[in-house]
Amino acid sequence: MNPTTPTELSPPSSDAHARLAAARTAHWQATQRLTMVLMILWLCTGFGTVFFARELSRFTVFGWPLSFYMAAQGASLVSLAVIAFYAWRMRRLDRLHAAAATGGA
């Protein structure tokens, strides 16, 4: 090889690598955003019901004060709903970004 001839700096599959890197970055950002929103929801139901227990006692659910219901069952049900929604949404995000990474969006 002649030292004066320009050499190819990037491999021919650099487009595929760039697409894969972009898909990974987008997937990670979507995952962080989803996790943050769901963690805030979980925090609000777990901490908020205890902090605002007196105010929530004015409302009733199935004949029980809302603060008691949330402490006994509601916070657990919200946590299960958060977990189920996370699993469902992450499955969709994984499929979406896997298709984008392979070029078949």
CNS distance restraints for C-alpha pairs under 8 A (distance, minus, plus):
assign (resid   1 and name CA) (resid   5 and name CA) 7.68 0.50 0.50
assign (resid  10 and name CA) (resid  14 and name CA) 6.31 0.50 0.50
assign (resid  13 and name CA) (resid  17 and name CA) 6.52 0.50 0.50
assign (resid  14 and name CA) (resid  18 and name CA) 6.00 0.50 0.50
assign (resid  15 and name CA) (resid  19 and name CA) 6.11 0.50 0.50
assign (resid  16 and name CA) (resid  20 and name CA) 6.09 0.50 0.50
assign (resid  16 and name CA) (resid 101 and name CA) 8.00 0.50 0.50
assign (resid  16 and name CA) (resid 102 and name CA) 7.96 0.50 0.50
assign (resid  17 and name CA) (resid  21 and name CA) 6.06 0.50 0.50
assign (resid  18 and name CA) (resid  22 and name CA) 6.07 0.50 0.50
assign (resid  19 and name CA) (resid  23 and name CA) 6.10 0.50 0.50
assign (resid  19 and name CA) (resid 100 and name CA) 7.76 0.50 0.50
assign (resid  19 and name CA) (resid 101 and name CA) 5.79 0.50 0.50
assign (resid  19 and name CA) (resid 102 and name CA) 7.92 0.50 0.50
assign (resid  19 and name CA) (resid 103 and name CA) 7.77 0.50 0.50
assign (resid  20 and name CA) (resid  24 and name CA) 6.13 0.50 0.50
assign (resid  20 and name CA) (resid 100 and name CA) 7.98 0.50 0.50
assign (resid  20 and name CA) (resid 101 and name CA) 4.73 0.50 0.50
assign (resid  20 and name CA) (resid 102 and name CA) 7.37 0.50 0.50
assign (resid  21 and name CA) (resid  25 and name CA) 6.15 0.50 0.50
assign (resid  22 and name CA) (resid  26 and name CA) 6.11 0.50 0.50
assign (resid  22 and name CA) (resid 101 and name CA) 7.81 0.50 0.50
assign (resid  23 and name CA) (resid  27 and name CA) 5.97 0.50 0.50
assign (resid  23 and name CA) (resid  97 and name CA) 5.73 0.50 0.50
assign (resid  23 and name CA) (resid  98 and name CA) 7.55 0.50 0.50
assign (resid  23 and name CA) (resid 100 and name CA) 6.25 0.50 0.50
assign (resid  23 and name CA) (resid 101 and name CA) 5.29 0.50 0.50
assign (resid  24 and name CA) (resid  28 and name CA) 6.06 0.50 0.50
assign (resid  24 and name CA) (resid  97 and name CA) 7.42 0.50 0.50
assign (resid  24 and name CA) (resid 101 and name CA) 7.72 0.50 0.50
assign (resid  25 and name CA) (resid  29 and name CA) 6.20 0.50 0.50
assign (resid  26 and name CA) (resid  30 and name CA) 6.16 0.50 0.50
assign (resid  26 and name CA) (resid  97 and name CA) 7.68 0.50 0.50
assign (resid  27 and name CA) (resid  31 and name CA) 6.06 0.50 0.50
assign (resid  27 and name CA) (resid  93 and name CA) 7.01 0.50 0.50
assign (resid  27 and name CA) (resid  94 and name CA) 7.43 0.50 0.50
assign (resid  27 and name CA) (resid  97 and name CA) 6.11 0.50 0.50
assign (resid  28 and name CA) (resid  32 and name CA) 6.11 0.50 0.50
assign (resid  29 and name CA) (resid  33 and name CA) 6.14 0.50 0.50
assign (resid  30 and name CA) (resid  34 and name CA) 6.10 0.50 0.50
assign (resid  30 and name CA) (resid  93 and name CA) 7.80 0.50 0.50
assign (resid  31 and name CA) (resid  35 and name CA) 6.03 0.50 0.50
assign (resid  31 and name CA) (resid  90 and name CA) 7.39 0.50 0.50
assign (resid  32 and name CA) (resid  36 and name CA) 6.04 0.50 0.50
assign (resid  33 and name CA) (resid  37 and name CA) 6.29 0.50 0.50
assign (resid  34 and name CA) (resid  38 and name CA) 6.20 0.50 0.50
assign (resid  34 and name CA) (resid  86 and name CA) 7.69 0.50 0.50
assign (resid  35 and name CA) (resid  39 and name CA) 5.96 0.50 0.50
assign (resid  35 and name CA) (resid  86 and name CA) 7.81 0.50 0.50
assign (resid  36 and name CA) (resid  40 and name CA) 6.17 0.50 0.50
assign (resid  37 and name CA) (resid  41 and name CA) 6.30 0.50 0.50
assign (resid  38 and name CA) (resid  42 and name CA) 6.09 0.50 0.50
assign (resid  38 and name CA) (resid  82 and name CA) 6.40 0.50 0.50
assign (resid  38 and name CA) (resid  86 and name CA) 7.80 0.50 0.50
assign (resid  39 and name CA) (resid  43 and name CA) 6.01 0.50 0.50
assign (resid  40 and name CA) (resid  44 and name CA) 6.06 0.50 0.50
assign (resid  41 and name CA) (resid  45 and name CA) 6.31 0.50 0.50
assign (resid  42 and name CA) (resid  46 and name CA) 6.02 0.50 0.50
assign (resid  42 and name CA) (resid  78 and name CA) 7.25 0.50 0.50
assign (resid  42 and name CA) (resid  79 and name CA) 6.42 0.50 0.50
assign (resid  42 and name CA) (resid  82 and name CA) 7.37 0.50 0.50
assign (resid  43 and name CA) (resid  47 and name CA) 5.57 0.50 0.50
assign (resid  43 and name CA) (resid  48 and name CA) 7.18 0.50 0.50
assign (resid  44 and name CA) (resid  48 and name CA) 4.73 0.50 0.50
assign (resid  44 and name CA) (resid  49 and name CA) 7.42 0.50 0.50
assign (resid  45 and name CA) (resid  49 and name CA) 5.79 0.50 0.50
assign (resid  45 and name CA) (resid  70 and name CA) 7.87 0.50 0.50
assign (resid  45 and name CA) (resid  75 and name CA) 5.88 0.50 0.50
assign (resid  45 and name CA) (resid  78 and name CA) 7.39 0.50 0.50
assign (resid  46 and name CA) (resid  50 and name CA) 7.06 0.50 0.50
assign (resid  46 and name CA) (resid  75 and name CA) 5.95 0.50 0.50
assign (resid  47 and name CA) (resid  51 and name CA) 6.11 0.50 0.50
assign (resid  48 and name CA) (resid  52 and name CA) 5.82 0.50 0.50
assign (resid  48 and name CA) (resid  53 and name CA) 7.96 0.50 0.50
assign (resid  49 and name CA) (resid  53 and name CA) 5.49 0.50 0.50
assign (resid  49 and name CA) (resid  56 and name CA) 7.39 0.50 0.50
assign (resid  49 and name CA) (resid  67 and name CA) 5.90 0.50 0.50
assign (resid  49 and name CA) (resid  70 and name CA) 6.62 0.50 0.50
assign (resid  49 and name CA) (resid  71 and name CA) 7.09 0.50 0.50
assign (resid  50 and name CA) (resid  67 and name CA) 7.29 0.50 0.50
assign (resid  50 and name CA) (resid  71 and name CA) 7.57 0.50 0.50
assign (resid  52 and name CA) (resid  56 and name CA) 6.11 0.50 0.50
assign (resid  52 and name CA) (resid  67 and name CA) 7.86 0.50 0.50
assign (resid  53 and name CA) (resid  57 and name CA) 6.08 0.50 0.50
assign (resid  53 and name CA) (resid  67 and name CA) 5.05 0.50 0.50
assign (resid  53 and name CA) (resid  68 and name CA) 7.98 0.50 0.50
assign (resid  54 and name CA) (resid  58 and name CA) 7.53 0.50 0.50
assign (resid  54 and name CA) (resid  67 and name CA) 7.52 0.50 0.50
assign (resid  56 and name CA) (resid  65 and name CA) 7.16 0.50 0.50
assign (resid  56 and name CA) (resid  66 and name CA) 5.53 0.50 0.50
assign (resid  56 and name CA) (resid  67 and name CA) 5.25 0.50 0.50
assign (resid  57 and name CA) (resid  65 and name CA) 4.79 0.50 0.50
assign (resid  57 and name CA) (resid  66 and name CA) 5.53 0.50 0.50
assign (resid  57 and name CA) (resid  67 and name CA) 5.41 0.50 0.50
assign (resid  57 and name CA) (resid  68 and name CA) 7.52 0.50 0.50
assign (resid  58 and name CA) (resid  65 and name CA) 6.65 0.50 0.50
assign (resid  58 and name CA) (resid  66 and name CA) 7.46 0.50 0.50
assign (resid  59 and name CA) (resid  65 and name CA) 5.77 0.50 0.50
assign (resid  59 and name CA) (resid  66 and name CA) 5.46 0.50 0.50
assign (resid  60 and name CA) (resid  64 and name CA) 5.11 0.50 0.50
assign (resid  60 and name CA) (resid  65 and name CA) 4.39 0.50 0.50
assign (resid  60 and name CA) (resid  66 and name CA) 5.08 0.50 0.50
assign (resid  61 and name CA) (resid  65 and name CA) 6.28 0.50 0.50
assign (resid  61 and name CA) (resid  66 and name CA) 5.73 0.50 0.50
assign (resid  61 and name CA) (resid  69 and name CA) 6.96 0.50 0.50
assign (resid  64 and name CA) (resid  68 and name CA) 6.72 0.50 0.50
assign (resid  64 and name CA) (resid  69 and name CA) 6.25 0.50 0.50
assign (resid  65 and name CA) (resid  69 and name CA) 6.22 0.50 0.50
assign (resid  66 and name CA) (resid  70 and name CA) 5.95 0.50 0.50
assign (resid  67 and name CA) (resid  71 and name CA) 6.12 0.50 0.50
assign (resid  68 and name CA) (resid  72 and name CA) 5.99 0.50 0.50
assign (resid  69 and name CA) (resid  73 and name CA) 5.70 0.50 0.50
assign (resid  69 and name CA) (resid  74 and name CA) 5.83 0.50 0.50
assign (resid  70 and name CA) (resid  74 and name CA) 3.82 0.50 0.50
assign (resid  70 and name CA) (resid  75 and name CA) 5.22 0.50 0.50
assign (resid  70 and name CA) (resid  76 and name CA) 8.00 0.50 0.50
assign (resid  71 and name CA) (resid  75 and name CA) 6.08 0.50 0.50
assign (resid  72 and name CA) (resid  76 and name CA) 7.78 0.50 0.50
assign (resid  73 and name CA) (resid  77 and name CA) 6.17 0.50 0.50
assign (resid  74 and name CA) (resid  78 and name CA) 6.07 0.50 0.50
assign (resid  75 and name CA) (resid  79 and name CA) 6.10 0.50 0.50
assign (resid  76 and name CA) (resid  80 and name CA) 6.25 0.50 0.50
assign (resid  77 and name CA) (resid  81 and name CA) 6.11 0.50 0.50
assign (resid  78 and name CA) (resid  82 and name CA) 6.06 0.50 0.50
assign (resid  79 and name CA) (resid  83 and name CA) 6.24 0.50 0.50
assign (resid  80 and name CA) (resid  84 and name CA) 6.12 0.50 0.50
assign (resid  81 and name CA) (resid  85 and name CA) 5.98 0.50 0.50
assign (resid  82 and name CA) (resid  86 and name CA) 5.99 0.50 0.50
assign (resid  83 and name CA) (resid  87 and name CA) 6.19 0.50 0.50
assign (resid  84 and name CA) (resid  88 and name CA) 6.19 0.50 0.50
assign (resid  85 and name CA) (resid  89 and name CA) 5.92 0.50 0.50
assign (resid  86 and name CA) (resid  90 and name CA) 5.84 0.50 0.50
assign (resid  87 and name CA) (resid  91 and name CA) 6.16 0.50 0.50
assign (resid  88 and name CA) (resid  92 and name CA) 6.54 0.50 0.50
assign (resid  89 and name CA) (resid  93 and name CA) 6.15 0.50 0.50
assign (resid  90 and name CA) (resid  94 and name CA) 5.90 0.50 0.50
assign (resid  91 and name CA) (resid  95 and name CA) 6.27 0.50 0.50
assign (resid  92 and name CA) (resid  96 and name CA) 6.07 0.50 0.50
assign (resid  93 and name CA) (resid  97 and name CA) 6.02 0.50 0.50
assign (resid  94 and name CA) (resid  98 and name CA) 5.86 0.50 0.50
assign (resid  95 and name CA) (resid  99 and name CA) 6.14 0.50 0.50
assign (resid  96 and name CA) (resid 100 and name CA) 6.32 0.50 0.50
assign (resid  96 and name CA) (resid 105 and name CA) 7.34 0.50 0.50
assign (resid  97 and name CA) (resid 101 and name CA) 5.97 0.50 0.50
assign (resid  98 and name CA) (resid 102 and name CA) 6.32 0.50 0.50
assign (resid  99 and name CA) (resid 103 and name CA) 6.12 0.50 0.50
assign (resid  99 and name CA) (resid 104 and name CA) 5.06 0.50 0.50
assign (resid  99 and name CA) (resid 105 and name CA) 5.15 0.50 0.50
assign (resid 100 and name CA) (resid 104 and name CA) 5.87 0.50 0.50
assign (resid 100 and name CA) (resid 105 and name CA) 4.89 0.50 0.50
